[in-house]
Amino acid sequence: MTVSLDTLLEGSPSYSVLDARDGVVLYARQGHEAAFNAVAAAAMEAAGVEFSVIPLGDDGHQCDRLFIVPLGGEPAVTS
């Protein structure tokens, strides 16, 4: 599954998008953790030229948020 920055910024039933300083935060919606994990894995795999990804979690083991940093422009949150 290949993802683009624009696709990630659209949000989905498994996560919401929150505008943050210097990027956006994607966070899992309760009950959709498995689907969010798949999106997180795809985003981390696709990171590089268009955006960077920093996985975040409260316990240090489980990723429940992603900090997405666009490379070369301002994020355009659409949700």
N, C-alpha and C positions, 0 to 999 in steps of 0.2 A: 504494500500500500504506500504510494508516494503522496506526500502532502505538500501543499504550497502555503506560504504565509497567508495569502488571501483566504484559502480554505479554512485554515485554523482560526482566523479572525471572525469567521461567520458563526462560530459556536455550533452546538449540536445538542441533542437530548442528553448526552453523557457528560457535557461540561458547559460551563459559562465562561464568558470573557470579561475581564475587568481591566479597564485602562489603568496603567501604572506609569510612574515616572520612568522614562527611557524605554518603555516597552509595554507589554501586556501580561496579565496573569491568566492562565487557563486553570480552572479548578473543577474537580470532579463533583458531579451532582450525586447526592445520596441515592444509593440503590443502583448506580451505574458505574461502579468502580472498575469492573472488568472491561467495559467498553472504553473507559477513560485510559486505562492502562495500555490498551491497544493503540489509542491515539497518541499517547505519550511516547510509546516505543517508536511509532512511525515518525513522529516529530523529531525525536532525537536522531533517528537514522537519516532524516532528510536535512538536518541542520548543516550549515556550512556557508554557502555563498549568500543566500537570501536572508537567513536569520540564524541566531544562536539560541540554544535552549539550556536552561538551568533547571533541573528537577528539584522540587522542594517537597518536604514532608515533615510532619511534626515529630515523628519518632526516629528519624534518621534512616529508617529502613523502607517505609512505604511512601511512595510518591503519590501525593494527592493534589499537587499543583505543579504547573510549569511556568517559569518566567521566560517569556519569549522576547528576545531583543532583535528588532529588525536591523539589518546591516545596510546602511546607505539610505536611510529615510525615516520619516515619522510613521508610526503605526496608524492605520486607518480602521478603527474599530467600527464594525458594521452592525453589531447587535446591541 
